Amino acid sequence: MNETRRVLIAADKFKGSLTAVQVAERVTAGLRRVVPDLTVEALPVADGGDGTVDAAVAAGFERREVRVAGPLGQEVTAAFALRGETAVVEMAEASGLQRLPAGVFAPLTASTYGSGELLRAALDAGARTIVFGVGGSATTDGGAGMLAALGARFLDEDGEPVTPGGGGLADVARTDLSGLDPRLSSVELVLASDVDNPLTGPKGAPAVYGPQKGASPDDVDTLDAALAHFAKVLQDEVGPRAAEYAASPGAGAAGGIGYGALLLGARFRPGIEVMLDVLGFAPALERATLVITGEGSLDEQTLHGKAPAGVAAAARARGKDVIAVCGRLALPAEALERAGIRQAYPLTSVEPDVARCIAEAGPILQDVAERIARDRLL
């Protein structure tokens, strides 16, 4: 083996089985079973969705915890990551589906209020740049809850605050953004997401993502109309920008929290691009001779802004070999090659039983990594 071989593991989580940190640990262990003195650098990655804070902490950020409102108003402990004056805030920590009780959905009433509290905590910690990773939300409230936590008011005909959640936005008669935290105007806010949907319409947040959050067809119609009404009423205060932002890429991310972030002046960027910058991927890539990326399922969605596609594109641009690990492989070799991935190694190549792959993902991934080492490093 060439003694200068240096492997960079830049993989996302295997959702429901392994965190991105655990994926890196298992792959490292498997590679070193075959090549004990191999130099391995682990850089767990995320695309803005759940796992983003963990990836930042693994890269050297400090984990900060704070008590905030969950999507149903219950208090939860949520984390953000801080390094110097840069914070990584993950909306799923406060307002994600994992914050709902098992089997419970609340498509019309779930609120992003806790996400606003997380942003405020990052401001309190001295952040001047905030990477706001959005995805995995339980909510479809257009970011209204988040904005309310930051000082905005959304009032009905009687001058009373509307009820939390997307459904309540149908009753908004007047908006007041004058009370927004003044620190927001001097902070760089980056909206990091792997989706570019607008707020409403056939490709909007309710239609595309509402059913995943328990929304019935009637709920989807209700939410779409409520969000459209919300954006229309906002025009009275912020002018044509309200409609422009609603149609902008990323406005529909995470139940429309992207729209709320755009109203705060956020700049939308693909989540994986932002996170690779924040995590220090470029210098790690320069040091590597082989890159291993991956996620739970390599499928058509992977090609549209997911972490492995972003890692592979960046690595290919620097002339680096990329291979991928995954639980399930649903892409043909040609699609992988176009994405910059030379070969993929699914867990099912070692254990055909999918249920066992999910239940015993760690040991099986270690076996897969041994196979990679024999194929690529000897």
Disulfide bonds with the S-S distance in Angstrom:
none
